[in-house]
């Protein structure tokens, strides 16, 4: 059992819904003081209320994670409220579906800003706080889409998630001087509001293609992030963990029929 999270100050970007909300709930349930950074006030406050109702501690911070001034203000507010930042879960992300031929360049830039630029900005903003403390943890929410797999309509999303892993490897070296580790969770198909919007047929088809025969829960990603953030993972940095129920393992549909 991991015992090193209680009382820690944890930022979860994109923490008002989906995987981010699941991560925030898992950390709060282990006694962390969670800052939910999100653009929408109503959704952020609802996520905070859910955590508080369950006995946890959380606060909302409105933030545009693609904007440097906004990110700096969010980190400063967290330091003021919680005395520092022990863990940054850079989770914010969007995945609009648009094929390359139909995609406007501005749509590409928007996905990159939210998914990739934000990881850089949030890490950069936390470095002075980590340096002062002499320690810290960063957990990126990447994806199997981009680094491992592809899907029509998600070229921009996949590129941003692969880009996160390129950033991760150099960041692991640069952050080591501050006693900071940085790792990434790579989710497969996780049941969220966004995924549910793709329709019941899509969900059923995806579940059938996964060896464990089910889609993941947001808490599955939260538990993986919890490990990377723990003292017990203090000698792990620059690494990735695929959490997908075995989705990327079969080499063909026929392989699934042999299970």
Secondary structure, DSSP 8 states (H G I E B T S, - for coil): ---S-TT-EEEEETTTSHHHHHHHHHHHHTT-EEEEEES-HHHHHHHHHHHHHTT-EEEEEE--TT-HHHHHHHHHHHHHHHSS-SEEEE---------GGG--HHHHHHHHIIIIIHHHHHHHHHHHHHHHHT-EEEEEE--HHHHTB--TT-HHHHHHHHHHHHHHHHHHHHHGGGTEEEEEEEE-SB--HHHHTT-HHHHHHHHHTSTTSS-B-HHHHHHHHHHHHSGGGTT--S-EEEESTTTTT-SSHHHHHT-
